[in-house]
């Protein structure tokens, strides 16, 4: 449905533009000027993906669908925001967070620049998520005064 539905959902308005078609994991989107752009399905906002999926799951709670979509596109922090008290989502978030933090710790001594980019992503994904209030402190422990990096 989200990756290969052809023109079934053509015309659905998304945050990124109007959906023209979906094929092979890519979506053709039309902006207000009429220009067409191609985006990978998993780069769209959760709200956009929900706009495509919602009619297929009319009897399912919106937050459950959005949490599932967030998990499918590897955004566990967003999933937790939709399902704050769900134990399975919580465990998934903890595992994803710990894995990403361990990866950053391992990478930082050899490639600080790449580790900082990963840290920025982790902070963006978990910095405001309930239960991960120590995210910034965890990253400052790895990078010291270098985190967060100055805006460019």
C-alpha contacts under 8 A as a table, 3 or more apart, distances in Angstrom:
res1	aa1	res2	aa2	distance
1	X	4	X	5.84
1	X	5	X	4.95
1	X	52	X	7.93
1	X	53	X	7.26
2	X	5	X	6.61
2	X	22	X	7.15
2	X	25	X	7.53
2	X	41	X	6.76
2	X	49	X	7.04
2	X	52	X	7.00
2	X	53	X	7.25
3	X	22	X	5.75
3	X	23	X	5.93
3	X	24	X	6.03
3	X	25	X	4.14
3	X	26	X	6.42
3	X	27	X	7.44
3	X	41	X	6.20
4	X	22	X	5.08
4	X	23	X	4.23
4	X	24	X	5.52
4	X	25	X	6.14
4	X	26	X	7.86
5	X	8	X	5.75
5	X	9	X	7.23
5	X	21	X	7.23
5	X	22	X	5.41
5	X	23	X	6.49
6	X	9	X	7.65
6	X	21	X	5.05
6	X	22	X	4.82
6	X	23	X	5.66
7	X	10	X	4.83
7	X	20	X	6.51
7	X	21	X	4.57
7	X	22	X	6.65
8	X	21	X	7.52
9	X	12	X	5.96
9	X	19	X	7.07
9	X	20	X	7.71
9	X	21	X	7.11
9	X	52	X	6.65
10	X	18	X	7.73
10	X	19	X	5.24
10	X	20	X	4.71
10	X	21	X	5.67
11	X	18	X	5.70
11	X	19	X	5.32
11	X	20	X	6.11
12	X	18	X	5.74
12	X	19	X	5.38
12	X	51	X	7.23
12	X	52	X	6.93
13	X	17	X	6.06
13	X	18	X	4.43
13	X	19	X	6.30
13	X	48	X	7.87
13	X	51	X	7.72
14	X	17	X	5.12
14	X	18	X	5.68
14	X	19	X	6.83
14	X	47	X	7.64
14	X	48	X	4.72
14	X	49	X	7.90
14	X	51	X	6.87
15	X	45	X	7.06
15	X	47	X	7.35
15	X	48	X	5.73
16	X	29	X	7.28
16	X	31	X	7.53
16	X	44	X	7.18
16	X	45	X	7.96
16	X	48	X	7.55
17	X	29	X	5.45
17	X	30	X	5.33
17	X	31	X	4.89
17	X	32	X	7.27
18	X	29	X	5.36
18	X	30	X	5.03
18	X	31	X	6.50
19	X	22	X	7.90
19	X	27	X	7.05
19	X	28	X	6.19
19	X	29	X	4.75
19	X	30	X	6.49
20	X	27	X	7.35
20	X	28	X	5.30
20	X	29	X	5.55
20	X	30	X	6.69
21	X	27	X	5.74
21	X	28	X	5.35
21	X	29	X	7.52
22	X	25	X	6.78
22	X	26	X	5.70
22	X	27	X	4.35
22	X	28	X	6.38
23	X	26	X	5.44
23	X	27	X	6.45
25	X	40	X	5.91
25	X	41	X	5.64
26	X	38	X	6.37
26	X	39	X	5.51
26	X	40	X	4.48
26	X	41	X	5.50
27	X	38	X	5.56
27	X	39	X	5.33
27	X	40	X	6.25
27	X	41	X	6.10
28	X	36	X	6.37
28	X	37	X	5.72
28	X	38	X	4.64
28	X	39	X	6.65
29	X	36	X	5.44
29	X	37	X	5.29
29	X	38	X	6.18
29	X	39	X	7.47
30	X	33	X	7.79
30	X	34	X	5.55
30	X	35	X	5.49
30	X	36	X	4.48
30	X	37	X	6.44
31	X	34	X	5.37
31	X	35	X	5.55
31	X	36	X	6.56
31	X	37	X	7.86
32	X	35	X	7.47
39	X	43	X	6.90
39	X	44	X	7.56
40	X	43	X	5.64
40	X	44	X	7.43
41	X	44	X	5.85
41	X	49	X	7.98
42	X	73	X	5.24
43	X	73	X	7.73
44	X	48	X	6.25
44	X	49	X	6.65
45	X	48	X	5.19
45	X	49	X	6.44
46	X	49	X	5.11
46	X	50	X	5.98
46	X	66	X	6.38
46	X	69	X	6.55
46	X	70	X	6.33
47	X	50	X	4.97
47	X	51	X	6.14
47	X	66	X	7.47
48	X	51	X	5.01
48	X	52	X	6.64
49	X	52	X	5.23
49	X	53	X	6.31
49	X	69	X	7.26
50	X	53	X	4.95
50	X	54	X	5.52
50	X	65	X	7.15
50	X	66	X	6.26
50	X	69	X	7.43
51	X	54	X	5.65
51	X	55	X	7.99
52	X	55	X	7.32
53	X	56	X	5.59
53	X	57	X	6.85
54	X	57	X	5.33
54	X	58	X	6.17
54	X	62	X	7.71
54	X	65	X	7.79
55	X	58	X	5.45
57	X	60	X	5.51
57	X	65	X	7.96
60	X	64	X	7.00
60	X	65	X	6.96
61	X	64	X	5.38
61	X	65	X	6.59
62	X	65	X	5.23
62	X	66	X	6.16
63	X	66	X	5.00
63	X	67	X	5.93
63	X	82	X	5.18
63	X	83	X	6.63
64	X	67	X	5.09
64	X	68	X	6.16
64	X	82	X	7.13
64	X	83	X	6.92
65	X	68	X	5.11
65	X	69	X	6.14
66	X	69	X	5.01
66	X	70	X	6.04
66	X	79	X	6.99
66	X	82	X	6.76
67	X	70	X	4.99
67	X	71	X	6.29
67	X	78	X	7.01
67	X	79	X	4.06
67	X	80	X	7.07
67	X	81	X	7.96
67	X	82	X	5.55
67	X	83	X	6.44
68	X	71	X	5.13
68	X	72	X	6.25
68	X	79	X	6.91
69	X	72	X	4.98
69	X	73	X	6.32
69	X	79	X	7.82
70	X	73	X	5.31
70	X	74	X	6.22
70	X	75	X	4.99
70	X	76	X	6.14
70	X	78	X	5.95
70	X	79	X	5.10
71	X	74	X	5.00
71	X	75	X	5.59
71	X	76	X	5.42
71	X	79	X	6.18
72	X	75	X	7.63
75	X	78	X	5.57
75	X	79	X	6.60
75	X	125	X	7.02
76	X	79	X	4.86
76	X	80	X	6.27
76	X	89	X	7.60
76	X	92	X	7.06
76	X	93	X	5.40
76	X	96	X	7.24
76	X	125	X	7.80
77	X	80	X	5.18
77	X	81	X	6.46
77	X	93	X	6.41
77	X	125	X	5.40
77	X	126	X	5.31
77	X	129	X	6.15
78	X	81	X	5.04
78	X	82	X	6.55
78	X	125	X	7.17
78	X	129	X	7.79
79	X	82	X	5.23
79	X	83	X	6.16
79	X	84	X	8.00
79	X	89	X	6.90
80	X	83	X	4.94
80	X	84	X	4.89
80	X	85	X	7.87
80	X	86	X	7.81
80	X	89	X	6.09
80	X	90	X	6.53
80	X	93	X	7.10
80	X	129	X	7.07
80	X	130	X	7.77
81	X	84	X	5.43
81	X	129	X	6.38
81	X	130	X	7.42
83	X	86	X	5.47
83	X	89	X	6.98
84	X	89	X	7.87
84	X	90	X	7.44
84	X	130	X	7.33
85	X	90	X	7.31
86	X	89	X	5.41
86	X	90	X	6.10
87	X	90	X	4.93
87	X	91	X	6.16
88	X	91	X	5.15
88	X	92	X	6.20
89	X	92	X	5.05
89	X	93	X	6.12
90	X	93	X	5.12
90	X	94	X	6.20
91	X	94	X	5.11
91	X	95	X	6.18
92	X	95	X	5.19
92	X	96	X	6.11
93	X	96	X	5.09
93	X	97	X	5.90
94	X	97	X	5.15
94	X	98	X	6.04
95	X	98	X	5.25
95	X	99	X	6.02
96	X	99	X	5.14
96	X	100	X	6.10
97	X	100	X	5.21
97	X	101	X	6.06
97	X	122	X	7.53
97	X	126	X	7.80
98	X	101	X	5.09
98	X	102	X	5.99
99	X	102	X	5.19
99	X	103	X	6.14
100	X	103	X	5.04
100	X	104	X	6.23
100	X	118	X	7.92
100	X	122	X	7.07
101	X	104	X	5.06
101	X	105	X	6.19
101	X	119	X	7.71
101	X	122	X	7.80
101	X	139	X	7.89
102	X	105	X	5.04
102	X	106	X	6.13
103	X	106	X	5.12
103	X	107	X	6.04
104	X	107	X	5.07
104	X	108	X	5.81
104	X	115	X	5.22
104	X	116	X	7.79
104	X	118	X	6.64
104	X	119	X	6.61
105	X	108	X	5.44
105	X	109	X	7.64
105	X	115	X	7.77
105	X	142	X	6.46
106	X	109	X	6.93
107	X	110	X	5.71
107	X	111	X	5.79
107	X	112	X	6.97
107	X	114	X	7.61
107	X	115	X	5.66
108	X	111	X	5.35
108	X	112	X	4.47
108	X	113	X	7.76
108	X	114	X	7.62
108	X	115	X	5.05
108	X	116	X	7.57
108	X	142	X	7.66
108	X	143	X	7.98
109	X	112	X	6.12
111	X	114	X	5.56
111	X	115	X	6.18
112	X	115	X	4.95
112	X	116	X	6.01
113	X	116	X	5.13
113	X	117	X	6.44
114	X	117	X	5.11
114	X	118	X	6.37
115	X	118	X	5.08
115	X	119	X	6.04
116	X	119	X	4.82
116	X	120	X	6.10
116	X	143	X	7.98
116	X	147	X	7.71
116	X	149	X	7.79
117	X	120	X	5.13
117	X	121	X	6.42
118	X	121	X	5.10
118	X	122	X	6.19
119	X	122	X	4.98
119	X	123	X	6.02
119	X	139	X	6.80
120	X	123	X	5.07
120	X	124	X	6.02
120	X	148	X	7.37
121	X	124	X	5.03
121	X	125	X	6.06
122	X	125	X	5.09
122	X	126	X	5.91
122	X	127	X	7.50
123	X	126	X	5.23
123	X	127	X	4.65
123	X	135	X	6.45
123	X	136	X	6.71
124	X	127	X	5.67
124	X	128	X	7.81
125	X	128	X	7.68
125	X	129	X	7.75
126	X	129	X	5.08
126	X	132	X	6.27
126	X	135	X	6.77
127	X	132	X	6.66
127	X	133	X	6.68
127	X	135	X	5.72
127	X	136	X	6.72
128	X	132	X	7.29
128	X	133	X	7.05
129	X	132	X	5.66
129	X	133	X	7.13
130	X	133	X	6.65
132	X	135	X	5.56
133	X	136	X	7.46
134	X	137	X	5.15
134	X	138	X	6.00
135	X	138	X	5.15
135	X	139	X	6.37
136	X	139	X	5.15
136	X	140	X	6.06
137	X	140	X	4.98
137	X	141	X	6.10
138	X	141	X	5.17
138	X	142	X	6.76
139	X	142	X	5.13
139	X	143	X	6.18
139	X	144	X	7.74
139	X	147	X	6.76
140	X	143	X	5.05
140	X	144	X	4.62
140	X	145	X	6.79
140	X	146	X	7.53
140	X	147	X	5.52
140	X	148	X	7.58
141	X	144	X	5.64
143	X	146	X	5.35
143	X	147	X	5.66
144	X	147	X	6.14
145	X	148	X	7.60
146	X	149	X	5.57
